[in-house]
């Protein structure tokens, strides 16, 4: 819209001619826009055209893909080097002392995100009512300290079944318990997660809110009693990963939110966690239809990925 207004052609934005889209793309290239940014712009243009019943500029079959491939061949750039969060990083960050409340939140966020093999967008979506304390205790009392973190939907979850990831008992589990108590992250009486498990609860706070409470501070409330704290964004998660790496005296330039998922998967594979069990934690890869029916007889298997990431014995 800024480009259309600057060239005084706002009336040509919807529907947009192919020549207009090409001119817009050329100026973005001159300005130094990346291929992924231009792809997002093309997608936005196409989305608005379809939303209002117009024919997109790249309406012909394969036109979007062919032009993007040609653009990538001349303007692509090497993939940025991104390191995973390693087991040694997890152990080191859980040994840090004298942390501020904000630093403790970031440490727990990075550790939990790595154990979950989570994408950067999945950690902010967690709410307090998505945390199930002692989720497997009914099977056996030895699992009373395990935590289940419910991800409502993941990228490969076309059936929207959700995924219950596990955090094993131990240092991280104790840190999480102290963190939610310190920040007063409690399930609100009007929580709707039982009636609508696939929807976001409008009353409960996010598990990792932007706002960190100081000692004695009361959580903000809306008029209807809902918690007013906002969830972190994907960018906030990447910033948290970098800040934790700096706390460990590690160069943060090659770490981002993606480092958590890479770290969790790498640690599990190194520890030889079976692929079907790893998929139950990560939701990653092409799963066979039978995987939807897998319920291990012993929940110990469900904690294998988390134990591998935390450097604990897997067997």
Secondary structure, DSSP 8 states (H G I E B T S, - for coil): -HHHHHTT-GGGSSS--HHHHHHHHHHHHHTT--HHHHHHHHHHHHHHHHHTT---TT-STTHHHHHHHHHHHHH-----------HHHHHHHTT--S--HHHHHHHHHHHHHHHTT--HHHHHT-BGGGEEETTTTTT-GGGTT-EEEEES--TT-TT---EEEEE-SSHHHHHHHHHHHHTT----TT--TTT-TTS--SSS-BTTBS----TT----B-TTS-B---B--HHHHHHHHHHHHHHTT--GGG--THHHHHHHHHHHHHTT--HHHHHHHH--S---GGGGG---SSGGGGGHHHHHHTT----
